[in-house]
Amino acid sequence: MIDHRTSILIICTASMTVAPMGCTTPGHPLPRTEDGLIRTATVPAHPWAPTGLPMFEGDTGLVATWSDLMQGVAGADVVVLGEEHDDEVAHRFQLAVVEQTLASWPDTAIALEMLERDEQAAVDAYLTGTIDRDALLDAVTSSEGARSRFVEFYLPIVDAAARKGAAVVAANAPRRFVTMGRVEGWETLARRSETDRALYVIPSSIHQGAYRRRLEALMQEHDNDVDPDRVDSVLRAQQIWDATMADSTLNAYHDAGKVILLVGRFHGDFAGGTVEVIHDRNPLVDVFYASTINEDRRALQEADRDRADLVIYTGGAPRGSDPIDPMDDTPEEADS
């Protein structure tokens, strides 16, 4: 297995099965059988406990365990947990990872895609007890649907960090600026005030490779008529998210020494998106990427090979909301 300082894999957000193109292999070596054979998992009966889900090495397909997962967490500077936003089992899995990590490393910072940089003051006030739960929810959600999802999926993680006195990082760019960059271009964002520009990071260039092809395939799942200009505009938005979340994560790593980042898995699968930006900006940071997929599988699927260091199948439970948009009832294009 290639050393993770030279090759980093990620975990994603949308439920796609597009084959990887030009991907690298995962970076964290995990225990293997002496014969090196790829095995299928022995899976517990439903409901699966978060620590007992079927897990597989992303490159070899070998069965992994919760212990292997935590070994990867222990050796990493940055842990990226990719999700499908409406997967209840995946969120219970994330909470278990966060709680066990904080038990061993209480200073670990928890960064969330679902919180935007201009919400950081409200998050800090909640962590210190200055504002209550309802005031936090008023500050970080814009609809009843978003509020209920945050309470169910993300507030338990924020509370786990609060109990340990750990930092919670509002990692993402505010939606209004992402929309501006998508519609008007990055040049418009570059002309904003210094105060505004502190809330987002403008990417250095636009991707035209595998990441763009995956985005185009995802968009075609929702709309067969997808023209290249529309793909480019959504890609501009995606990359503002990626660049901003990577910047927030590296800043948190500098302050805390260890970070867990929760993102939609499109932002990390097949070594693209946010994880790619983290690696480009600081190749010496050790990144461990785990991707949760809402399917009932007993072996690594070929479409998921090289998707992440670890691929976790959460059981294929029925999903509720559109997985493209985690926190808003009126998605603006592909808000993944």
N, C-alpha and C positions, 0 to 999 in steps of 0.2 A: 504494500500500500504506500502510495507516494506521501512524503512528509507534508504535513499541513501548512508548513511555512511557505511551500512553493505551490500548493494546490488546495483551494478551499471550495467546499460544496455548500449548498444552501437548501432552504425549506420554503414552500410556497403557499399561495393563497387561493387561487381559483381552481375549480375542479376540472382540470384538463388532463388529457392523456397524450399530449404531443410528445413525440420522441425527441430526446435531446439531440442537439446539433453542436458539435465542436465543444463538448463539455470536458471538464477536468474530472479527476476522481477525488473521493473524499479523503480527508487528511488524518483522522484519528484512528490508529490501529486498535482493534478490539480482539478479545480472545477468540481462538479458533479451535476446532477439533484437530487432533493430531493428523488425521487423514486429509484434512482440508476440504472435505466434501461439503457442498451446499446442502443444508437441511431445511425441512419445513418445521414450522413452529408447532409446539404443543400449546393449544390455546384454551384458556379456561372458559367455562360456560358463561353465558350472559347472566347478569350484567358484568362486563369486564371491569375489574378495578383499574384505576389509572396506571398503577405500577405493573400490571400484568398484561398489557396490550401486546399484540404481535409486533416485534421489532426486528428489523433486518439491516445488515450493513448495506449501504447504498451501492458499493462497487461489487461485492462478492455475492450478496444475497444470503450470507450466513446469518443464522438466527442470533439475535442479541437479547440481552436481558436488561432489567432495570439497573442492575449493578454495572453492566457495561455502559449504559447511558450515563450514570453518575460518574463513572471513571472518565468519560469524555468531558463532562462538565468540570471535573476537578482539574483537568489539565489545560483548560481553556482560559483565555483572558476575556473573550467575548463569546457568550452562548446565544445563538439565535434560534428561536422556536417559531417555526412556520406553521400557520393554521389556515383552515377554511373557517371564515369568520363566524358561521352559524353552527359549528360543530360542538355540541355540548360536551361530548366525551373528550375532545381535544382540549377544551378549556379546563376540565378537571385534571387532565394530564399536566397541563402547564402549571396549574396551581400546586400540584404535588412536586414538580421540579423546583419551582420557586421556593416552596417551604423547606424542602430538604437542603437546597443550596444555602438559603439563609441560615439554616441551623448550623451549617459548617462554616460559612463565610458571612457573618451578619452584616458586613459592610457592603455586600454586593448591591450595586445599583440596578433597579428594575426600570427598563425603558420600554415605552409602549407606543406603537404606531397610532393607537386610538386616541392619544392625547396630543394636542397641538401646542406649539411653543408659547403662544400667547395665553395658554391656560396654566402655565407653570406656577404662577403666583397663587392661583386657587388651589392647585395640588399641594403646594408647600404649606399653605394655610390649613388645609385639612390634616396634613400629616402632623402638624404641631398643635392641633386642637383648636385653632383660632376660628375655624368655621365648621359647621356640622355637615353631615352626609347630604342633606337636601341642598344646602348651599353649594357644595361641590358639584352635585348633579346638575343644578341650574347652570353652573358655569361651563360644564364640559359636554352637555348634550343639548340638542336643539329640537327634539321631538319626543313624544311619549314612547315611540318605538325604540329610538336610540337610548332613551333613559332606561327602559326595562332591560335592554340588552347589556348596557354597561353594568347595571346592578347585578345581573346574572353572571356575566362572563368576566368582567374586569375589576369590579370593585373588590371582590374577594382577594385578588392579587395585590391591589393597592393596600388593603387592610393587612395582608400578611407582611408587607414591607413596613407598614406603620408600626406593627407590633415589635419589630426588630430595630426600629429607628433607622431603617435603610432609606436611601434616596429613591424617589420615583421621578423619572425623567419624562416630561412631555416632549416626545422625540420628533413629532411630525411637523411639517409646514402647515400653517393655517389654510383651510380650504379656499378661502377667497383669493389668496395669492396663487395657489396652484391653478385655479380656474383662470386667473388672469394670464398666467404663463401659457396655459393651453390655448386660450383664445387669441391672445395678442402677441404671444412670443416672449422669449426670455429677455429680449432687449427692453421691453416695458418694465420688467422687474428690476433690471439693472439701473433704471432711472428713478426708482423709488427712493424715499428718504432713508437715511442711515438707520433710523428706528425700525422702519419696515424691513429693511434688508437683514436685520438681525434675526428675523423670524423665519428665514428660509435660506437655502443655499442653491445657487444657480449652477447647474452642471457645466463641466468644461466642454463637453461635446455631446452630440446625440448619437445613440447607438443605432447601427444599421444591420447588425448581425442576428444571432440566434434569439436575443432578447426581443428584438422587434418582431421576428417571425412568431415567437410564442404569443406575443400580445395580439398580433393580427389573427392568429388562430383562435384565441380566446374571444375576440370581438366577433368573429364569424359564427361562433356558437350562439351568440345572442342576436345577430343580425347578418343575414347572408350577403347583404349589399354593403360592403365595407371598402371604401375607396382609399388609396394611399395617403391622401392629404389628411383624412380623418385619423388614420392610424398614426401618422406623424404627430398630430395635435395631441392625441391621447398619450403617446410616448413622451412628449414634452412634460406632461403632467406627472407621469410615472417617475420620470427621472428627477423631477424636483423632489418628490417624496424620497426617492432613493438617496439622493445627495444629502438632503437635510437629515434623514434618519441616521445615515452613516456618520455625519458630523456630530450629531447629538450623542451617538453611541461612543465615539472616540473621545469626546469631551468628558463623558461620564467615566470612561475607562481611566483617563488621566487623573480624575479626582478620586475614584473609588478603587481602582485596581482590578475590578471584576464587574462584568455587566451581563445581565440577561435582557435580550431584546425580543419583544413579541411583535411579530409582523404577519401579514397575510403572506402565504407561502409563494405567491408569484414573485415577491420581492427578493427571493433567495434561491429558488430552485435552480438546479443545473448551473450553480456558481455564477448567477447573474444578479442584477439589481443591487439591492442595498449591500449584500455581502461582498459583491465584486468591488463596490466603491470603498468599503472598509479596507479590503485587501490592497487596493490600488494606493490608497492614502497612507497606509502603514502596513507593509508586508510582514513586519515582525510581530504583529498582534496575532495570537493564536485564536482562531475562530472555530467553534464547534457548532455544526448546523444539524438540527433535527426537524424533519418535516412530517406533519400529521396529515393523513389522507382518510377521508370518510368513506372507506370501503371495507368489506368483510373479506380478508385475504389470509391465507395460511402460508404463503410464500411470496417473496419479492416478485412483483410483476415486471415484465421486461420494460414496459413504458416508464417504470419508476427507477430503473437502474441508473446510477450516478445522479439521482435527484438530490441526495443529501448524504451526510455522514451516516445518519440513521434515518430510515423510513419507518414510520409507525402507522399501522392501520387501526382505525378507531371503531370499526364495526359496521359501517354502512347504515347507521340510524337515519331515519327520515330527517331532512333538513327543512328549516323554516324559511328564513328570509333569503334573498338573493345573495350568494356568496361574494359577489363583486363589491358590495358596499356594506361595510361593517356598522356604521353609526348614523347613516342618514337615510331617510325614507324617500328622498328624491335624488337618486344618484346622478352625478354629472359625468356622463360618459363612463369610462371604466375606472371607477374609484376603488381600486383593489388594495 
